[in-house]
């Protein structure tokens, strides 16, 4: 089973435009949709859509309308009672696939709320193969909250504890890498650069520059790194080597949730015993399929492209220390 934790779930409202967003003007929208979102919930939805066991842990007020949207997903969930409305995130997507996203902060946590959520995660992970800690931390949670969860889960289950994947950014990611030693991290290239505190080397290919920075982390501080690069695919770095994969041709409709789907696709392949190259291919296929869907819809196996996903092994190289930041 793949268990996910979302401390800051969101009701994702996606508004579709037929032309680029014109800031400061009035525009007619083609339509809108609402989805139960949050990075961990997105991962769980993809896993469930593949008919694999999953459980989403999240805080929720019993009177929150988000409960209706969550129930509509059909995913198994462990709800931790929490006062306050779930935040609403608004995404504006045009026909070219350009997205503008506005994220609200969410309901605040107390120390008691945090302790209850941690206890729920520990209970949910008994016998699980993976625990995914995903998304921004809710207001009131300390930057090292994911470290607290990691330590609690490993302390409770010892050698039987699940492997742990972390998909977040900023101080929360830095704390998890510094003290939690997760088994997998899934940053994008910009989040990786921020984490490493140095720029990409622009004198080499993007994938090689990303792999060189990630190699500083693997395996000393994390077990593996899956670095998503948008239209340039993804890079996987493990203690056994580094690989770069490129996506099949994709008509992008919304990039929201694409990275979450990549992580889910990777874990689906990993739990099936796939080799690193196939894990990377699966992650890229799922991420591309999500980008081709409107809103925050989870791709199913039927949505995956049958196009080729070339994967090449990257050569080991000295890590660059200078270079420009990729926008």
N, C-alpha and C positions, 0 to 999 in steps of 0.2 A: 504493500500500500504506500502511496505517496500522500503525505500529510502536508498541508500548507497553512501558514499563519499570515493573516492580513490584519495588522493592527489598525489600519486606517482605510476601511472599505469606502467605496464611493458608488453613487448612482451616476453612471456615465450617460450623459445626454449628448448625442451626436447630431449635429445639424449639417445637412448636405446642401452645398451651393452648386449652382451650375456654372459659376465663373469665379475668378479669384476674389477673395475678401477685399472689400473696399473700406478701409478704416475711416470712421467718421461719417459714413453714408448709410442710407436705408437700402437694404437688399431683400429680395424675396428668396426664401429657401425652397429647395425642391422637396424637402421632407425632413423628418427627425425620428430618432428612435432612442429608447432608454434600455440600458443593460445594467445588471448587477456587476460591478467592477471592483477593482483593487487587484494588485498584481498577483497575490496569492490565490484569490478567487479565480482570476483568469487562468492561471496554471491548472487549478483543479477542474475547471470547466473543460479544458482541452483533454486532460487525462480521462475524465468521465466520458467525453465524447468518443474516445478510443476504446471504451468498454473496459477500462482498467480501474482497479479500486483506488479510491481517493477519499480524503476527508478534509474539508476546509474548516479551520478554526478562526473565529472572528468575534469581535464584540458587537452587540446589537441591543438597542432599546426595544422592548417588546411592542411598543406602540409605533415604532418607526415604519413608514411605508416601504422602506428598503426591504423589509421582510417579504413583501409580495414579489418583488423583483427577484430576490434570492430564491424563493420557492419555485419560481418559474424556470430556473436553470435546471432543477432536478438534481443538483449535486448534494451528496451527503454533507451535512454541516454540523459542527459542534458550536453552539451559540453560548457566549459568555455574557450574562446580563450587564448592561452598561447604560448609564443615563446619557442622553444627548442624541441629537439627530445625526444620522450618517451624512457626510458631506456629499455635495453634488459637483461633479466635474463636467465642464462643458467643452466639447470639441467641435470645431468648425472645420469641415473638410470640403475642398472643392473638387471639381472633376479631374484635375491634374494630380490629385492625391496629396496636395499640400494641406497640412493640418495645423490649426492654431488651437492650443489647449489652455484652458483656465482651470486651475485646481484650487479648491477651497481647503481650509486647514483641517476641518474635522473636529469632533468632540474631544474635550480634554480628558486626560487620565489622571487619577490620583494614585498614590502608592498602593492602596488596597486594590484598585482596578488592575494595576500592573501585576500584582501578585496573583490575583485570580486568573488572569489570562495565562500567566506562566504555568500555573498548576494545571490548567486545562490542556495546554500543549503537551505537558509531560504525560498526562493520562492518555491523550490521543495517540501518542507516538509508540505506545507499547506494541512491539511486533512490526512496526513500520520499516520500510526499506529506506525511505528518504523523508526528510523534513525540509520543506522549502520556506525560508524566511524572506518574505518579499514585500517590497514597497517602502514608502516613506513611513517614518514612525509618527504615531498620533501625537498631538500636542500633550505635553506633560510627561512623556516617556523620555528617559535620558538617552544620550547618544549611544551608550553601551548596552541598551536593553537587549539587543539580539545576542550579545555575549552572555548576558544573564540567562537567557533562554537556552543557549547552547550548553552552558555549564550545568543547568538544571536537568536537561534531558540526558546528557552524558553521565551525570552523577546518578540519576535514577536507574538507568538501564545498562550502564557499564559496557561490556563487550557486545551486548545486544542492542545498543543504541543505534538509531538510524544514522545514515550519512546525512550531512547537512549541506544544503545549497543556500547561498545568500545572494539575493538580487535586490540591491538597494544602491544608494549613492551617498556622496558627501561624508559627513562625520560618522554616520551610522555604518557605512561600508568600511571606513578607515578603522573604526573601533573593532568591527568584527574580524578584519584581517589581522589587526595588531594583536588581539588577545584571544580570538575564538578559534583560530585555525580551522575554518570551514573546509569541507571536502571539495566544494565547488563554488566559484563565484561567477556571476554573469554580468559584467559591466558592458557598456558600449565603449567605443574608443575614447570618447571624451571623459567618461567616468573613470576609465583606466588611467588616463593622463593625470586627472586630478588626484587620484589615489596615489600614483607613483611620485607626483610632485615634479615631473619633468615633461618636456614636450616630445612629440614624436619626431623621429629623424626623417626629414623630408627628402633625403638623398637616396633613400631606398623605397621599395614598394610599401604601400600602407600595411599590408599583411605582415611583412617582415618586421616593420617598425613596431607594430603592435605585439607580435610574438616576442620580440626582444625585451620589451618592457614587462610583459607578463611572465617571462622566464625568470625575472628577478623575484617573483612571488612564489613560483611553483618549483619544487614542492616545499620550500622553506617555510612559507607562511600560509599557503592554501594547497589543497590537494590537486586542483586543476582549475583552469580558467577558460570559460567560453565567452569570447569577446565578439559581440555582434557589431556589424559594420554597415547596417542598412543595405543599400543596393549593392555594396561591395561584398556581401556575404557574411562570413564569420570565421574566426580563428579559434582553434582549440589547442591549448597548451597543457600537456600532462607531464609527469615525470618520465614518460617514455618517448616524448617527442612533441612536435608541433605540426599542425595541419591548417591549411586554408581552403575553404570551399566557397564557390560562387553560386548564386541562386539561379533558378531557371527564369526565363522571361516572365515578368509579372506586371499586370496592369494594377497599379497601386490605387486603392480606394480610400484606405485609412491605415495609418501606421500605428494607431493606438492598439496596444496589446500584442503587437508583432513580436517584441522581445520576449514577452511572457510565453507566447506560443513557441518560440524557439527553445526556451528553457524546457518547456513541457515535452517538446519533441525529442530533445536530447535525453531527458530522463526516461521517456518511454522506450527509447532504444537501449539505453544503459541497463534498465531493469530487465530487458529481454536478452541481455548478454552480448550485445553488439560490440564489434571492435570500434576503436576510436573514430576511424574514418566514417563508419556508418552512423555513429552517434551524431557526428557533425552534420552529415547529410540529412539525417532526420530533423535535427534542429533547424537547418536552413529551409527544408521543405515546409515545415510547420509555420515558421516565421513568414515565409513568402505567401503561404495560403491565407494567413491572417491578414496580411497587408492587402490582399485582393478582395477582402470582405468588408462591407460597411459596418461602422460602429465598432463595438467591442465583441464581435461574434467569435466564438471559438471554432477553429477549423476542425472538421472531422476527417477521418482517413479518406473519405470520398472527395474532399476538397483539395487534396494534395496534388500538385502538378506531377505529371509523368515525365516532364522534361528532365534533361540531364543536369546533375549537380556535380560538376567536376571538383575533385578534391586532390590537392597536391601536398606532399610532405615538404615542410620548410626546412632549410638547412640550418644547422646550429651556427650562431654567430655571436660575436661580442656585442654586448648591449650598448646602443648609442646613448650618449648623455646630452646631446644638444639637438636642436631642430625646431621646426615650426609646428604650431598647433593646427590640427585639421578642423575646419569649420563643419 
